[in-house]
């Protein structure tokens, strides 16, 4: 049973960590590096600072989840970012959409990172290799 849990944690971490880091975070990192910042100002914070926070969450924490490094800690900014995306950025969008903008994907990512938070990194992770509690 423990092996199945560790395998499930691995599949979830690698799948969602890869897609958030390279499907979403990398593009934001490239935007930040280029200086062509097209990002919303949220919570009275400038677009640049919001973009930096999104890059730290989606790219940096996404890679941490992907490799199983401090997975529980790395899942927290990802959950916050996905809730912000669903409830603030996409507040006017429907829950589901057949191809347009919606809250659905942000909420799916939130659920996945909430599960990685609960499961931890498992034995197939950098944390386990380093002998850290996972």
DSSP file (Angstrom, degrees, kcal/mol; ACC not computed):
  #  RESIDUE AA STRUCTURE BP1 BP2  ACC     N-H-->O    O-->H-N    N-H-->O    O-->H-N    TCO  KAPPA ALPHA  PHI   PSI    X-CA   Y-CA   Z-CA
    1    1 A X     >        0   0    0      0, 0.0     4,-2.0     0, 0.0     5,-0.2   0.000 360.0 360.0 360.0 -41.8    0.0    0.0    0.0
    2    2 A X  H  >  +     0   0    0      1,-0.2     4,-2.4     2,-0.2     5,-0.2   0.896 360.0  52.5 -61.8 -40.4    2.9    2.4    0.9
    3    3 A X  H  > S+     0   0    0      1,-0.2     4,-2.5     2,-0.2    -1,-0.2   0.894 108.0  51.0 -63.3 -39.7    4.5    1.8   -2.5
    4    4 A X  H  > S+     0   0    0      2,-0.2     4,-2.5     1,-0.2    -1,-0.2   0.899 110.1  49.4 -64.5 -39.5    1.2    2.6   -4.3
    5    5 A X  H  X S+     0   0    0     -4,-2.0     4,-2.5     2,-0.2    -2,-0.2   0.915 112.2  47.9 -64.0 -43.2    0.9    5.9   -2.3
    6    6 A X  H  X S+     0   0    0     -4,-2.4     4,-2.1     2,-0.2   118,-0.2   0.884 112.6  48.7 -65.7 -38.8    4.5    6.7   -3.2
    7    7 A X  H  X S+     0   0    0     -4,-2.5     4,-2.5     2,-0.2    -2,-0.2   0.902 111.4  49.8 -67.0 -41.2    3.9    5.9   -6.9
    8    8 A X  H  X S+     0   0    0     -4,-2.5     4,-2.5     2,-0.2     5,-0.2   0.907 110.5  50.4 -62.8 -42.0    0.7    8.0   -6.9
    9    9 A X  H  X S+     0   0    0     -4,-2.5     4,-2.8     2,-0.2     5,-0.2   0.908 110.9  50.0 -61.9 -41.9    2.6   10.9   -5.3
   10   10 A X  H  X S+     0   0    0     -4,-2.1     4,-2.9     2,-0.2     5,-0.3   0.945 111.9  46.3 -61.4 -50.0    5.3   10.6   -8.0
   11   11 A X  H  X S+     0   0    0     -4,-2.5     4,-2.4     1,-0.2     5,-0.3   0.922 115.9  45.5 -61.1 -45.4    2.9   10.6  -10.9
   12   12 A X  H  X S+     0   0    0     -4,-2.5     4,-2.4    -5,-0.2     5,-0.5   0.935 115.7  46.4 -63.5 -47.8    0.9   13.5   -9.5
   13   13 A X  H  X S+     0   0    0     -4,-2.8     4,-2.3    -5,-0.2     5,-0.3   0.941 116.3  43.0 -61.0 -50.3    4.1   15.5   -8.7
   14   14 A X  H  X S+     0   0    0     -4,-2.9     4,-2.0    -5,-0.2     5,-0.2   0.922 117.5  46.2 -66.1 -44.2    5.8   14.9  -12.0
   15   15 A X  H  X S+     0   0    0     -4,-2.4     4,-2.1    -5,-0.3    -2,-0.2   0.978 122.7  31.4 -63.7 -57.6    2.6   15.5  -14.1
   16   16 A X  H  X S+     0   0    0     -4,-2.4     4,-2.3    -5,-0.3     5,-0.3   0.854 118.6  55.0 -74.1 -33.5    1.3   18.6  -12.5
   17   17 A X  H  X S+     0   0    0     -4,-2.3     4,-2.2    -5,-0.5     5,-0.3   0.921 111.0  46.2 -62.5 -43.1    4.8   20.0  -11.6
   18   18 A X  H  X>S+     0   0    0     -4,-2.0     4,-2.9    -5,-0.3     5,-0.6   0.950 114.3  46.4 -63.3 -49.7    5.9   19.7  -15.3
   19   19 A X  H  X5S+     0   0    0     -4,-2.1     4,-1.2    -5,-0.2     5,-0.4   0.867 116.0  44.1 -66.0 -36.6    2.7   21.3  -16.7
   20   20 A X  H  X>S+     0   0    0     -4,-2.3     5,-3.0     3,-0.2     4,-0.9   0.926 119.2  42.5 -73.6 -42.2    2.7   24.2  -14.3
   21   21 A X  I  <>S+     0   0    0     -4,-2.2     5,-2.0    -5,-0.3    -2,-0.2   0.946 130.7  22.0 -68.8 -48.8    6.5   24.9  -14.5
   22   22 A X  I  <5S+     0   0    0     -4,-2.9    -3,-0.2    -5,-0.3    -2,-0.2   0.724 126.5  47.4 -97.6 -22.7    6.9   24.5  -18.3
   23   23 A X  I  <<S+     0   0    0     -4,-1.2    -3,-0.2    -5,-0.6    -2,-0.1   0.752 135.9   3.2 -86.6 -25.5    3.3   25.1  -19.5
   24   24 A X  I  X5S+     0   0    0     -4,-0.9     4,-1.4    -5,-0.4    -3,-0.2   0.687 128.3  50.1-126.0 -49.1    2.7   28.2  -17.5
   25   25 A X  I  ><S+     0   0    0     -5,-3.0     4,-2.6    33,-0.3    34,-0.3   0.872 104.8  56.2 -68.8 -39.6    5.7   29.3  -15.4
   26   26 A X  H  ><S+     0   0    0     -5,-2.0     4,-2.5     1,-0.2    -1,-0.2   0.907 106.9  50.3 -61.5 -42.6    8.3   29.3  -18.2
   27   27 A X  H  > S+     0   0    0      1,-0.2     4,-2.0     2,-0.2    -1,-0.2   0.891 111.7  48.3 -62.5 -39.0    6.3   31.7  -20.4
   28   28 A X  H  X S+     0   0    0     -4,-1.4     4,-2.4     2,-0.2    -2,-0.2   0.890 110.1  52.1 -68.0 -39.1    5.9   34.0  -17.5
   29   29 A X  H  X S+     0   0    0     -4,-2.6     4,-2.6     2,-0.2    -2,-0.2   0.916 109.9  49.0 -61.6 -43.3    9.7   33.8  -16.7
   30   30 A X  H  X S+     0   0    0     -4,-2.5     4,-2.4     2,-0.2     6,-0.2   0.884 110.2  51.4 -63.5 -38.8   10.4   34.7  -20.4
   31   31 A X  H  X>S+     0   0    0     -4,-2.0     4,-1.3     2,-0.2     5,-0.6   0.916 111.3  47.9 -62.6 -43.6    8.0   37.6  -20.2
   32   32 A X  H  <5S+     0   0    0     -4,-2.4     3,-0.3     1,-0.2    -2,-0.2   0.922 112.9  47.2 -63.7 -45.9    9.8   38.8  -17.0
   33   33 A X  H  <5S+     0   0    0     -4,-2.6    -1,-0.2     1,-0.2    -2,-0.2   0.889 111.6  50.8 -64.5 -40.0   13.3   38.5  -18.6
   34   34 A X  H  <5S-     0   0    0     -4,-2.4    -1,-0.2    -5,-0.2    -2,-0.2   0.747 102.4-132.8 -71.3 -22.7   12.2   40.2  -21.8
   35   35 A X  T  <5S+     0   0    0     -4,-1.3     2,-1.5    -3,-0.3    -3,-0.1   0.423  70.3 124.1  83.4  -2.1   10.7   43.2  -19.9
   36   36 A X      < -     0   0    0     -5,-0.6     2,-0.7    -6,-0.2    -1,-0.2  -0.615  45.9-172.2 -90.1  76.9    7.6   43.0  -22.0
   37   37 A X        +     0   0    0     -2,-1.5     2,-0.5    -5,-0.1    11,-0.1  -0.631  20.4 168.4 -86.1 111.6    5.3   42.7  -18.9
   38   38 A X        +     0   0    0     -2,-0.7     2,-0.3     9,-0.1    -1,-0.1  -0.789  35.4 123.7-117.0  81.1    1.7   42.0  -19.8
   39   39 A X        -     0   0    0     -2,-0.5     8,-0.1     0, 0.0    12,-0.1  -0.984  60.2-102.1-145.0 149.0    0.3   41.0  -16.4
   40   40 A X        -     0   0    0     -2,-0.3     2,-0.7     7,-0.1    10,-0.1  -0.364  24.2-125.7 -75.3 152.2   -2.5   42.3  -14.2
   41   41 A X        -     0   0    0     -2,-0.1     2,-0.4     9,-0.1     5,-0.2  -0.879  39.5-177.6 -91.0 116.9   -2.1   44.5  -11.2
   42   42 A X  B >   +A   45   0A   0     -2,-0.7     3,-2.1     3,-0.5     8,-0.0  -0.914  55.2   3.3-121.3 145.8   -3.8   42.6   -8.3
   43   43 A X  T 3  S-     0   0    0     -2,-0.4    -1,-0.2     1,-0.3     3,-0.1   0.772 127.8 -60.0  57.4  30.3   -4.4   43.5   -4.7
   44   44 A X  T 3  S+     0   0    0      1,-0.3     2,-0.4    -3,-0.2    -1,-0.3   0.656 107.9 128.8  73.8  15.4   -2.8   46.9   -5.2
   45   45 A X  B <   -A   42   0A   0     -3,-2.1    -3,-0.5     1,-0.1    -1,-0.3  -0.844  64.5-105.2-106.5 141.1    0.5   45.3   -6.3
   46   46 A X     >  -     0   0    0     -2,-0.4     4,-2.4    -5,-0.2    -4,-0.2  -0.165  27.0-114.5 -61.4 154.4    2.2   46.3   -9.5
   47   47 A X  H  > S+     0   0    0      1,-0.2     4,-2.4     2,-0.2     5,-0.2   0.867 115.5  55.1 -56.8 -37.4    2.1   44.0  -12.5
   48   48 A X  H  > S+     0   0    0      2,-0.2     4,-2.4     1,-0.2    -1,-0.2   0.933 109.7  44.3 -64.8 -45.8    5.9   43.5  -12.3
   49   49 A X  H  > S+     0   0    0      2,-0.2     4,-2.5     1,-0.2    -1,-0.2   0.911 113.7  51.1 -66.3 -41.0    5.8   42.3   -8.6
   50   50 A X  H  X S+     0   0    0     -4,-2.4     4,-2.3     1,-0.2    -1,-0.2   0.894 110.3  49.9 -61.2 -38.8    2.7   40.1   -9.4
   51   51 A X  H  X S+     0   0    0     -4,-2.4     4,-2.7    -5,-0.2    -2,-0.2   0.921 109.3  50.8 -66.3 -43.3    4.6   38.6  -12.3
   52   52 A X  H  X S+     0   0    0     -4,-2.4     4,-2.7     1,-0.2    -2,-0.2   0.927 111.6  48.5 -58.2 -45.3    7.7   37.9  -10.1
   53   53 A X  H  X S+     0   0    0     -4,-2.5     4,-2.2     1,-0.2    -1,-0.2   0.897 111.6  49.3 -62.6 -40.4    5.4   36.2   -7.5
   54   54 A X  H  X S+     0   0    0     -4,-2.3     4,-3.3     2,-0.2     5,-0.5   0.894 111.2  49.6 -66.0 -39.4    3.7   34.1  -10.3
   55   55 A X  H  X>S+     0   0    0     -4,-2.7     4,-1.9     2,-0.2     5,-1.8   0.925 110.7  49.8 -64.3 -44.5    7.1   33.1  -11.7
   56   56 A X  I  <>S+     0   0    0     -4,-2.7     5,-2.4    -5,-0.2    -2,-0.2   0.910 119.2  38.6 -60.8 -41.3    8.3   32.1   -8.2
   57   57 A X  I  <>S+     0   0    0     -4,-2.2     5,-0.8     3,-0.2    -2,-0.2   0.982 125.2  33.3 -72.5 -58.3    5.2   30.1   -7.7
   58   58 A X  I  <5S+     0   0    0     -4,-3.3   -33,-0.3     3,-0.2    -3,-0.2   0.906 131.4  25.8 -73.0 -42.9    4.6   28.5  -11.1
   59   59 A X  I  X5S+     0   0    0     -4,-1.9     4,-2.1    -5,-0.5    -3,-0.2   0.957 130.2  32.8 -87.0 -56.2    8.2   28.0  -12.3
   60   60 A X  I  ><S+     0   0    0     -5,-1.8     4,-2.1     2,-0.2    -3,-0.2   0.974 127.7  37.4 -68.6 -54.9   10.4   27.7   -9.2
   61   61 A X  I  ><S+     0   0    0     -5,-2.4     4,-2.5     1,-0.2    -1,-0.2   0.855 114.4  58.7 -65.9 -32.6    7.9   26.0   -6.9
   62   62 A X  H  ><S+     0   0    0     -5,-0.8     4,-2.5     2,-0.2    -1,-0.2   0.910 107.5  45.2 -60.8 -42.5    6.6   24.0   -9.9
   63   63 A X  H  X S+     0   0    0     -4,-2.1     4,-2.4     2,-0.2     5,-0.2   0.886 110.3  55.0 -68.0 -38.1   10.1   22.5  -10.5
   64   64 A X  H  X>S+     0   0    0     -4,-2.1     5,-3.0     2,-0.2     4,-1.1   0.918 111.4  44.1 -60.2 -42.9   10.4   21.9   -6.7
   65   65 A X  H  <5S+     0   0    0     -4,-2.5     3,-0.4     3,-0.2    -2,-0.2   0.932 110.4  56.5 -65.1 -45.3    7.2   19.9   -6.8
   66   66 A X  H  <5S+     0   0    0     -4,-2.5    -2,-0.2     1,-0.2    -1,-0.2   0.894 116.5  33.9 -53.5 -45.7    8.3   18.1  -10.0
   67   67 A X  H  <5S-     0   0    0     -4,-2.4    59,-2.0     2,-0.1    -1,-0.2   0.558 113.8-112.9 -91.9  -8.1   11.5   16.8   -8.5
   68   68 A X  T  <5 +     0   0    0     -4,-1.1    59,-2.3    -3,-0.4     2,-0.6   0.893  61.3 151.0  79.8  41.4   10.1   16.3   -5.0
   69   69 A X  S   <S-     0   0    0     -5,-3.0    -1,-0.2     1,-0.2     5,-0.2  -0.922  81.1 -25.5-108.8 111.6   12.1   19.0   -3.2
   70   70 A X  S  > S+     0   0    0     -2,-0.6     4,-3.0     3,-0.1     5,-0.2   0.929  82.9 176.3  51.5  49.0   10.2   20.4   -0.2
   71   71 A X  H  > S+     0   0    0      1,-0.2     4,-1.9     2,-0.2     5,-0.1   0.866  70.2  49.4 -56.7 -45.4    7.0   19.4   -1.9
   72   72 A X  H  > S+     0   0    0      1,-0.2     4,-0.8     2,-0.2    -1,-0.2   0.943 115.2  44.2 -63.2 -45.7    4.7   20.4    0.9
   73   73 A X  H >> S+     0   0    0      1,-0.2     3,-0.8     2,-0.2     4,-0.7   0.915 113.9  50.3 -63.7 -43.5    6.2   23.8    1.3
   74   74 A X  H 3X S+     0   0    0     -4,-3.0     4,-0.9     1,-0.2    -1,-0.2   0.767 102.6  62.3 -67.3 -26.0    6.4   24.3   -2.5
   75   75 A X  H 3X S+     0   0    0     -4,-1.9     4,-2.5    -5,-0.2    -1,-0.2   0.782  90.5  69.5 -70.7 -26.1    2.7   23.4   -2.9
   76   76 A X  H <X S+     0   0    0     -4,-0.8     4,-2.3    -3,-0.8     5,-0.2   0.950 100.5  41.8 -62.7 -53.0    1.6   26.3   -0.7
   77   77 A X  H  X S+     0   0    0     -4,-0.7     4,-2.5     1,-0.2    -1,-0.2   0.847 114.5  54.7 -64.3 -29.0    2.4   29.2   -3.2
   78   78 A X  H  X S+     0   0    0     -4,-0.9     4,-2.4     2,-0.2    -1,-0.2   0.914 108.4  47.4 -67.8 -41.6    1.0   27.1   -6.0
   79   79 A X  H  X S+     0   0    0     -4,-2.5     4,-2.4     2,-0.2     5,-0.2   0.925 113.6  48.3 -63.9 -43.7   -2.3   26.6   -4.2
   80   80 A X  H  X S+     0   0    0     -4,-2.3     4,-2.3     1,-0.2    -2,-0.2   0.922 112.5  48.9 -62.3 -44.4   -2.5   30.4   -3.4
   81   81 A X  H  X S+     0   0    0     -4,-2.5     4,-2.5     1,-0.2    -1,-0.2   0.900 112.0  48.2 -62.5 -42.1   -1.7   31.2   -7.0
   82   82 A X  H  X S+     0   0    0     -4,-2.4     4,-2.4     2,-0.2    -1,-0.2   0.876 111.5  49.1 -70.9 -36.5   -4.3   28.9   -8.4
   83   83 A X  H  X S+     0   0    0     -4,-2.4     4,-3.0     2,-0.2     5,-0.4   0.899 111.8  50.1 -66.2 -39.3   -7.0   30.1   -6.1
   84   84 A X  H  X>S+     0   0    0     -4,-2.3     4,-2.3    -5,-0.2     5,-1.9   0.920 111.3  48.9 -62.7 -43.4   -6.1   33.7   -7.1
   85   85 A X  I  <>S+     0   0    0     -4,-2.5     5,-2.3     3,-0.2    -2,-0.2   0.932 117.6  40.4 -60.9 -46.0   -6.3   32.7  -10.7
   86   86 A X  I  <5S+     0   0    0     -4,-2.4    -2,-0.2     3,-0.2     7,-0.2   0.926 126.0  31.5 -70.6 -45.4   -9.7   31.1  -10.3
   87   87 A X  I  <5S+     0   0    0     -4,-3.0    -3,-0.2    -5,-0.2    -2,-0.2   0.704 134.4  19.2 -92.9 -20.7  -11.3   33.5   -7.9
   88   88 A X  I ><5S+     0   0    0     -4,-2.3     3,-1.3    -5,-0.4     4,-0.3   0.780 126.7  38.7-112.8 -61.2   -9.8   36.9   -8.9
   89   89 A X  I 3 <S+     0   0    0     -5,-1.9     3,-0.3     1,-0.3    -3,-0.2   0.906 132.1  29.2 -62.0 -42.6   -8.2   36.7  -12.4
   90   90 A X  T > <S+     0   0    0     -5,-2.3     3,-1.5    -6,-0.3    -1,-0.3   0.011  82.8 124.4-105.5  27.2  -11.0   34.6  -13.8
   91   91 A X  T <  S+     0   0    0     -3,-1.3    -1,-0.2     1,-0.3    -2,-0.1   0.833  77.6  44.7 -58.8 -34.0  -13.8   35.8  -11.5
   92   92 A X  T 3  S+     0   0    0     -3,-0.3    -1,-0.3    -4,-0.3     2,-0.2   0.493  97.5  93.7 -88.7  -2.9  -16.0   36.8  -14.4
   93   93 A X  S <  S-     0   0    0     -3,-1.5     9,-0.2    -7,-0.2     4,-0.1  -0.524  82.3-103.3 -88.7 156.2  -15.4   33.6  -16.3
   94   94 A X        -     0   0    0      7,-0.5     9,-2.0    -2,-0.2    10,-0.4  -0.273  27.0-115.4 -70.8 164.6  -17.7   30.6  -16.1
   95   95 A X  S    S+     0   0    0      7,-0.2     9,-1.1     8,-0.2     2,-0.3   0.920 101.2  25.1 -64.9 -44.1  -16.7   27.5  -14.1
   96   96 A X        +     0   0    0      7,-0.1     2,-0.3     6,-0.1    -1,-0.1  -0.901  68.1 177.3-121.4 150.6  -16.6   25.4  -17.3
   97   97 A X        -     0   0    0     -2,-0.3     2,-0.4     3,-0.1     5,-0.1  -0.987  33.9-130.6-151.1 145.5  -16.0   26.4  -20.9
   98   98 A X  S    S-     0   0    0     -2,-0.3     3,-0.1     1,-0.1     4,-0.0  -0.146  96.8 -30.2 -89.0  40.7  -15.7   24.5  -24.1
   99   99 A X  S    S+     0   0    0     -2,-0.4    -1,-0.1     1,-0.4     2,-0.1   0.234 116.6  90.5 136.5 -15.1  -12.5   26.2  -25.2
  100  100 A X  S    S-     0   0    0      1,-0.2    -1,-0.4     0, 0.0     2,-0.1  -0.249  88.7 -57.3 -96.5-170.8  -12.6   29.7  -23.7
  101  101 A X        +     0   0    0     -2,-0.1    -7,-0.5    -3,-0.1     2,-0.3  -0.429  66.9 152.3 -68.7 140.6  -11.4   31.2  -20.5
  102  102 A X        -     0   0    0     -9,-0.2     4,-0.3    -2,-0.1    -7,-0.2  -0.958  55.7-112.0-157.7 172.4  -12.8   29.5  -17.3
  103  103 A X  S  > S+     0   0    0     -9,-2.0     4,-2.2    -2,-0.3     5,-0.2   0.612  92.1  92.9 -81.8 -14.8  -12.1   28.8  -13.7
  104  104 A X  H  > S+     0   0    0     -9,-1.1     4,-2.3   -10,-0.4     5,-0.2   0.869  83.0  44.1 -54.0 -52.5  -11.8   25.1  -14.4
  105  105 A X  H  > S+     0   0    0      1,-0.2     4,-2.6     2,-0.2    -1,-0.2   0.894 112.9  51.2 -66.8 -39.4   -8.1   24.6  -15.0
  106  106 A X  H  > S+     0   0    0     -4,-0.3     4,-2.4     1,-0.2    -1,-0.2   0.908 112.5  47.5 -62.3 -40.1   -7.0   26.8  -12.1
  107  107 A X  H  X S+     0   0    0     -4,-2.2     4,-2.4     2,-0.2    -2,-0.2   0.871 110.0  52.2 -70.1 -35.9   -9.3   24.8   -9.8
  108  108 A X  H  X S+     0   0    0     -4,-2.3     4,-2.4    -5,-0.2    -2,-0.2   0.924 111.3  47.2 -63.5 -43.9   -8.0   21.5  -11.1
  109  109 A X  H  X S+     0   0    0     -4,-2.6     4,-2.7     2,-0.2     5,-0.3   0.915 110.0  54.0 -61.8 -42.7   -4.4   22.7  -10.5
  110  110 A X  H  X S+     0   0    0     -4,-2.4     4,-2.2     1,-0.2    -2,-0.2   0.934 109.4  47.5 -56.7 -46.9   -5.4   23.8   -7.0
  111  111 A X  H  X S+     0   0    0     -4,-2.4     4,-2.2     1,-0.2    -1,-0.2   0.922 111.6  50.8 -61.0 -44.9   -6.8   20.4   -6.2
  112  112 A X  H  X S+     0   0    0     -4,-2.4     4,-2.1     1,-0.2    -1,-0.2   0.911 113.1  44.5 -61.3 -43.0   -3.7   18.7   -7.5
  113  113 A X  H  X S+     0   0    0     -4,-2.7     4,-1.9     2,-0.2    -1,-0.2   0.795 109.2  56.4 -75.9 -26.3   -1.4   20.8   -5.4
  114  114 A X  H  X S+     0   0    0     -4,-2.2     4,-1.9    -5,-0.3    -1,-0.2   0.899 109.5  47.2 -65.6 -39.6   -3.6   20.4   -2.4
  115  115 A X  H  X S+     0   0    0     -4,-2.2     4,-3.0     2,-0.2     5,-0.3   0.901 110.0  51.3 -68.6 -40.4   -3.2   16.7   -2.8
  116  116 A X  H  X S+     0   0    0     -4,-2.1     4,-2.4     1,-0.2    -1,-0.2   0.874 108.6  53.6 -64.0 -33.7    0.6   17.0   -3.2
  117  117 A X  H  < S+     0   0    0     -4,-1.9    -2,-0.2     2,-0.2    -1,-0.2   0.926 113.9  41.2 -62.4 -44.6    0.6   19.1    0.0
  118  118 A X  H  < S+     0   0    0     -4,-1.9    -2,-0.2     1,-0.2    -1,-0.2   0.889 120.8  41.4 -71.5 -40.3   -1.2   16.3    1.8
  119  119 A X  H  < S-     0   0    0     -4,-3.0     3,-0.3     1,-0.2    -2,-0.2   0.837  94.5-153.4 -77.1 -33.8    0.8   13.4    0.3
  120  120 A X     <  -     0   0    0     -4,-2.4    -1,-0.2    -5,-0.3    -2,-0.1  -0.387  43.8 -55.9  79.7-169.8    4.2   15.0    0.4
  121  121 A X  S    S-     0   0    0     13,-0.4     3,-0.3     1,-0.1    -1,-0.2   0.757  71.1-148.9 -83.1 -25.1    7.0   14.0   -2.0
  122  122 A X        -     0   0    0     12,-0.8     6,-0.4    -3,-0.3    -1,-0.1  -0.147  39.9 -60.7  79.6 179.1    7.0   10.3   -1.3
  123  123 A X  S    S+     0   0    0      1,-0.2     2,-1.0     5,-0.1    -1,-0.2   0.630 123.8  70.9 -79.9 -12.2   10.1    8.0   -1.5
  124  124 A X  S    S+     0   0    0     -3,-0.3     2,-0.3  -118,-0.2    -1,-0.2  -0.590  87.6  90.1-100.0  70.7   10.7    8.7   -5.2
  125  125 A X  S  > S-     0   0    0     -2,-1.0     4,-2.0    -3,-0.1   -57,-0.2  -0.958  88.7-103.5-156.1 165.7   11.9   12.2   -4.7
  126  126 A X  H  > S+     0   0    0    -59,-2.0     4,-2.6    -2,-0.3     6,-0.2   0.896 120.0  57.1 -62.7 -41.0   14.9   14.4   -4.0
  127  127 A X  H  4>S+     0   0    0    -59,-2.3     5,-2.8     1,-0.2     4,-0.3   0.914 107.9  46.4 -57.0 -43.8   13.8   14.7   -0.4
  128  128 A X  H >45S+     0   0    0     -6,-0.4     3,-1.0   -60,-0.2    -1,-0.2   0.904 111.9  50.4 -67.0 -41.1   13.9   11.0    0.0
  129  129 A X  H 3<5S+     0   0    0     -4,-2.0    -2,-0.2     1,-0.3    -1,-0.2   0.891 110.1  50.6 -62.7 -39.4   17.3   10.7   -1.7
  130  130 A X  T 3<5S-     0   0    0     -4,-2.6    -1,-0.3    -5,-0.2    -2,-0.2   0.511 118.1-114.8 -78.1  -3.5   18.7   13.4    0.6
  131  131 A X  T < 5 +     0   0    0     -3,-1.0    -3,-0.2    -4,-0.3     2,-0.2   0.673  67.0 144.2  79.9  16.9   17.3   11.5    3.6
  132  132 A X      < -     0   0    0     -5,-2.8    -1,-0.3    -6,-0.2     2,-0.2  -0.546  60.9 -94.8 -85.8 154.6   14.8   14.2    4.5
  133  133 A X              0   0    0     -2,-0.2    -1,-0.1     1,-0.2    -5,-0.0  -0.498 360.0 360.0 -66.0 133.4   11.4   13.3    5.9
  134  134 A X              0   0    0     -2,-0.2   -12,-0.8   -14,-0.1   -13,-0.4   0.349 360.0 360.0-122.3 360.0    8.9   13.2    3.1
